[in-house]
Each structure stands twice: as C-alpha cells, then as structure tokens.
Amino acid sequence: MKSKADIRMRGFLKRTPVKTLLSLIKEHSRLLSAEDILTVEASGRVLVEDIISPVNVPNFDRSAMDGYALDAESTFGSSAYNPLMFKIVGQVTPGETYDAEIHPGEALSIMTGGPLPKGTNAVLMAEHAELIGDQIQVLEAVSPEKHVSKIGEDIKKDEIILRQGRSLRPQDIAVLSSVGMKKVKVVRKPEVELFITGNELLKPGEQADGVKIVDSNSVMLAPLIKRDGGVLKAIHHLPDERELLRKHLRESSADLICVSGGTSVGIEDHGPTLVDELGELLVHGIPMRPAAPTGFGLIFGSVAGCMKKVFLLPGNPVSCLSAYDYFVGRSLRLMGGRSEDWPYRTKKVKLATKISSQIGRIEYVRLRIENERAFFIAAGGASILSSTTQADAFLLTDEESEGFAEGEEVLVWLYDA
Amino acid sequence: MKSKADIRMRGFLKRTPVKTLLSLIKEHSRLLSAEDILTVEASGRVLVEDIISPVNVPNFDRSAMDGYALDAESTFGSSAYNPLMFKIVGQVTPGETYDAEIHPGEALSIMTGGPLPKGTNAVLMAEHAELIGDQIQVLEAVSPEKHVSKIGEDIKKDEIILRQGRSLRPQDIAVLSSVGMKKVKVVRKPEVELFITGNELLKPGEQADGVKIVDSNSVMLAPLIKRDGGVLKAIHHLPDERELLRKHLRESSADLICVSGGTSVGIEDHGPTLVDELGELLVHGIPMRPAAPTGFGLIFGSVAGCMKKVFLLPGNPVSCLSAYDYFVGRSLRLMGGRSEDWPYRTKKVKLATKISSQIGRIEYVRLRIENERAFFIAAGGASILSSTTQADAFLLTDEESEGFAEGEEVLVWLYDA
C-alpha cells in the first residue's frame, strides 16, 4: 500500500509538533469505564461517582471520655465545695448496651466510645468525680452534651462524603469502611502490553554476550507503568520480524501498547508501517531529543469500534524513558482519571552551566544537583542510560527557546518523587 | 507485679516529650538485614552495598546511526564536490556480526546499534552518502569515532554504578539489568502485624449495627504501611481480652506490631501493661493532640535477643492516623533504609484563621486550602475521621509555641503526596 511506503521513505522530514502530539494523546486518552472493587483495596484508586453516606457515624450518642454518664441538669449547682452524690448503677463499655433508664441522682460508669443509656445526656469526666463505695461525689456541674459524641457527629446520613474524581487516600477508604461500604466503584486501571523488539536483545536476567545486549527498557517501564496507575499485562520480547509483531499487535487486548525499538526509519523498523496498516499512525517523528523517532497511533481492537492506543518508543533507553514519561505516562494517567501532571516533585535551582537548545526542538536534559546548583550531565546520548542514574533531576527546554544561560533559575523535576 | 499496676493507675501524669519518643524510635529502628531479590522487582527498594559493574556497556563498539561503517582516514578529502566512491560489501544489523575485515575503499551498511566490523572506526550517516548500485558516494569526510558508541561508553567495567543506600529508581534497575545482574541485594522489608482491639468493632466490609461500629483503622493503616515500605503480614481483630492479646503479642513474628485501641488507662486498656509484662514499655502518653495515649515499647521475640517493636495506637481514628504517621511510619522507613522524612509534599500557605495551641503540647491540625489560604477545620475531635478527608493538608504545632496568628505563613504537608 502506498501509505506504508510513504512512511518508510519520508523519514522524519515532517515532524509533528510536540503540542500536537500532546493534544492527540489527550483526545484519545478518555476516561476508562468503572469497576467495583473492595474498599480495603481502593487506596490510590479514582472514584467514578459521589459517595453519599447511607448511615450516621456514629449511629448512637457515645461517650468521648472515660467517666460517668448522667443527666446534666441534675448536676447543676454541684461543685467541689458542695458536691452532690450520685449512685453508680452499673457500667457500660464500647460495644455493650445498658438497657435500663438512668434516673436523676444516678450515674453509669462509662468508657470512651460507650453508648449513652436512656435518661443521660452528658458525661462527667472521671477526674471530676470522687468514688465513695457505690456512689460518686460530683465535683463539677456538667452542661448537656458535655463529652458526648452525638449521633452523626463524624458523618451524617445522606451527606456527600467523597466526590467523583477523588483519588482515594488511606483515610478516605477508612471513612468508606466506617459507613459500611464493602465495595466501591472506581475507574478501571488501563491495561498495558509491552513489545520489546530487537534481534540484539537478551531478556532481563541474562548476561550480555558478544554483540547481544540485555534489554533494560522493559525493566524500566514496568515500575513506571505501575506508578501511573496502569496494569502491565505482559512483556513480549520479539525479534525484528514484521509478521510476528503484526500478529501480536492485532491480538493484543490491552488498552495501550508500547513497542520499544524498531520505531525509526531503518530497514528493521516495522512499527510505524504496521500501525498504519492495522489502524492509523497519527504521529511519527517529533522535534524532541532524545526521543525523536517516537510514534503514536491507533489500531483496531478485537471489539468493533474499539481502538487500541500504540506508542512507538525508541529502543535507546534514554529516548525510551523520556518518551514514556512525557507521553505514555500522561495517557495512562488520563485514562485512569488522574491528573495528567508529572508525578515528580519540582524544585527551583540555579544552573551552574549553560544549556543550549536548538530552536524548534525540545531537549530532555539531565542534571546533577549540588548545593542548590544544577550541573548539566554532558554524557547525554540517547544510549547512555547511566546519565539518568547519575542525574538527580531533569528539565525540558522550551521549543521556542535557545536554552538557558549559566546562573539562570530553572524549575526542574526531581527523579526521586 | 508492681510496675504494671503503676502504669494502670498513674494515668498520663508523666507524659514523655515527643522528642524523647522520636529519639527512642530512632535508636530502636535499626536497618534490617539484606535479602536477594530479582532486579526486575527491585524498583523502590534500598541497596545494601555499592554495585560495581562486572562488564562494559556496550561491550563492543557499535553504530549510533543508520549509515555506513568505514575507515575514517580513507574518507579524508571527500566532499559533495569531490566525492570518493566506496564499495558496499554487506550489511550488519544489531545482534549480528560481520566477520570479514573491511578495507579502505570499502563500507559496510550498518544500522543503529550494529557492531562495527574489523577495519572500521567511524560511521558515515546515510544522509551523507549517495547510493549508486553497490557503491556509495561519500559526500562528507568523517573523523575517527564519528557516530560510534565506544565500548564502555555507557558503563565501564569495575566502575561503581550505584551506591549503597540508594532507593532504586526505574532507570537504576534498568542499568542493573543491562550489566547482567539478575538479582540484587536490598534491605529486607519490615514485617508488620496489626492488632485491632475493641469489643465494639466489626470487621471492614460489615455494616454498623446498634452499638457496634466498623473498624476503619486497619483500612487506613494498610496502605500507609505499604507506602512506608512495610509488609503487612496480618490484621487481627480482637475483643478486649487480656489473655488473647497477650498470646498474640507473644506469638507474633513481626518486626513491628501496631495495637490499635486499648492503649489508654481505662479498664479495658490492656496494651500498656502487657507490653510492660512481655518486655519494656518505654513510652506511654505523649503531649500531642490527638494521639495523647500513644505508647511505644519492646517485647521479646521468639529468637533470643531479638526484640519486637510495639506501637500502641489510640483507637480513635484521627489519633491513630497522626500517631501512625508521626511515629510508626518513621520507624518503618528507618528500618527499611529510607529517609525518615515524611513522604508528603510541603507547601507554604497563609493562614486564614488563627490556630491556638497550648504550650507544651503538639497539635495535629487539619487544614483546608483555598486560593493559597489555609482554613482550620474546626470539627477536629479525635473521632472525627471525616476531618482528615475534608482536609487538604495538615500541620503540627511546635511544642514551645502558642500556635499561629491569622495571616501567618506556615509550611503545611499535603495529604495528596
């Protein structure tokens, strides 16, 4: 077909602006459907609907102190100088009920969290009572509702407790548990498959041998995919065989596929033409360094009308990292209902060295930070993965800028989030 | 025994300063032993030793471009105006070797990542060659090592690639994979057991009924323990029965135990006396609100000379959260070789409201942030868990301060890390 040949031959003469790629990613990274999961496993997941409490928490009046439950009015006038005497009629601890009614002049020993019995509306702290046999001297009058956690004090029935879109915190799922929600409806996690292509590659765990090198991209991408809320369904290591990659791309049931390697315009670079053949190659080649051969497209899924996203990531590890981080992670976060922003912390630092960048190109620059000053890591080729382990931070130059001057203050992203 | 009775009766008359508790935690939260794990699973884990590369990466000279491998010197003088002709003798792609030697006047078609054959020391980019039959016109002279990734360019054999104490990033484990390390020695994860005590408690997933309430603490603590690098081995829901808790405390093989509830001085509060009986209760009662009944101690483990840490966490969920976050999380991070600092992002904001605090006491204050201004959440009792879901951030007042004035700029911790 013509279009395929076109792609192979035109190389990167026409690069797609990064902004265009980002807006295409946004357009095609729609929120995924919902799923019900156990509340206890929902920390970090994203709510698909407002949560309305079906109950009051607490759903009874309870004591906020260790002390004595009694009728507040009947303590009025009592003081250390003129203590009134109350008869202790029993005791209640949390989880128990005391069924008889308490009358004026009577008190019930109560522990923090214990339910107030009928006839009482306040708790006298243990410190303000003097125990004498089965009686107490009330050393201080208490007002109604004193030291009482009222019904609904924490959460009221029918109140919205958490909003749609919320990324659930540990305390949020605790609240969901306390209102009795066993399950919760959250955004499904995007499923990802990795195709690591290259005849030269050995699997992680093997040792480099002769002209074979060990794949590092899958090792790096796996935790990043997890970080961005994705589920890595499978990692396939494939030789540079067109039909094999074609078969795998077609059969994948993932929401998003990353192909590492074979994304450029060389003879073994089957990714771009295959995506175009199986769907639509929207972008191939961007003005970013490294990561220039990055591609993005859609291929038909097994379900009619359902497209799978495909990212073509350069095989060189630094390119792969920057392309994943700038594009794929964003897509996953958007599909999962999260903020598209980077999960890295930022920091303002002064540049110890000048950073040059060509106008019209974005540079992914790795920096070492020492005493609040950022040093450019020169050994920064696309294949020098150690530049990202030596670096503390990175920045991206602006497409319209020529870089930064020495001494300029810049905002950088810290690798250690 | 006397000591037990002492603890039960003296209540919190003598509270331990928070600084003392923190230094006790530091003293007893020593780095755990090492374990070997698969490199591909080591992201986020902490290295116990420096890593020295056993190999060069790459371990052969390879092409950094698609083009032609040749002898640089033999291109000298060549230009678009006066191109020299080279004979293409074959082709090499990554993972292959080309065994014959290349002579001056010959060139080998080479793909990015392909190994340079004998007799070559440079790569001419495809763009700078004109293919004519089985020959190329060299349109530009190349200098030696041009577009060649030299052996060891990324990582040199015997070089230290990562240092002891490093919390491994995705790119770090990628580097470990590329030097052929299948396994890596990291700090073992601290093992944690939770004992959730209280006759009034139902398990998560159940629905509040009468005077029974649903446990929320275990739900909240589980993801926090994971965040801090711990492994939650088991959650036990126990009634307030002294002997049962005693048995569980004795039999636990965890590095660290959290007991939620029963930590105060009430009649059902068995935690403090049990810790004292089974080992040593180092702290019980701190000047912090909420979380005043927090306790910390050591009990004898099943292995001689091996102590288990026990944290007594108040049952009220806000107290439980703040005590976990301020004390337990720190202990876990220290045992796991991580920074003891909080994993929350910080932010400077102006206070929209005054915050009062009693001198000598630390207040855990929850704040809502709107337009860069922080509003105090008044409904802040120890039992009001919803105050932590409504809050965007929190701060801790200083023990020596009376709080903060309205309009004062304060540093807060954001719940959404």
Interface residues (C-beta under 8 A of the other chain):
Chain A: L38 T39 V40 S43 G44 V55 V57 P58 N59 F60 R62 A64 D66 T93 P94 G95 E96 T97 M111 T112 G113 P115 S149 E153 D154 I155 I161 L162 S167 R169 P170 Q171 D172 I173 A174 V175 L176 S177 S178 V179 G180 K182 G198 N199 E200 L201 P204 G205 E206 Q207 A208 G210 V211 K212 I213 V214 D215 S216 N217 S218 V219 M220 L221 A222 P223 L224 R227 D240 S264 V265 G266 I267 E268 G315 N316 P317 L321 R345 A379 G381 S383 I384 L385 S386 T388 T389 Y415 D416
Chain B: L38 T39 V40 S43 G44 V55 V57 P58 N59 F60 R62 A64 D66 T93 P94 G95 E96 T97 M111 T112 G113 P115 S149 E153 D154 I155 I161 L162 S167 R169 P170 Q171 D172 I173 A174 V175 L176 S177 S178 V179 G180 K182 G198 N199 E200 L201 P204 G205 E206 Q207 A208 G210 V211 K212 I213 V214 D215 S216 N217 S218 V219 M220 L221 A222 P223 L224 R227 D240 S264 V265 G266 I267 E268 G315 N316 P317 L321 R345 A379 G381 S383 I384 L385 S386 T388 T389 Y415 D416
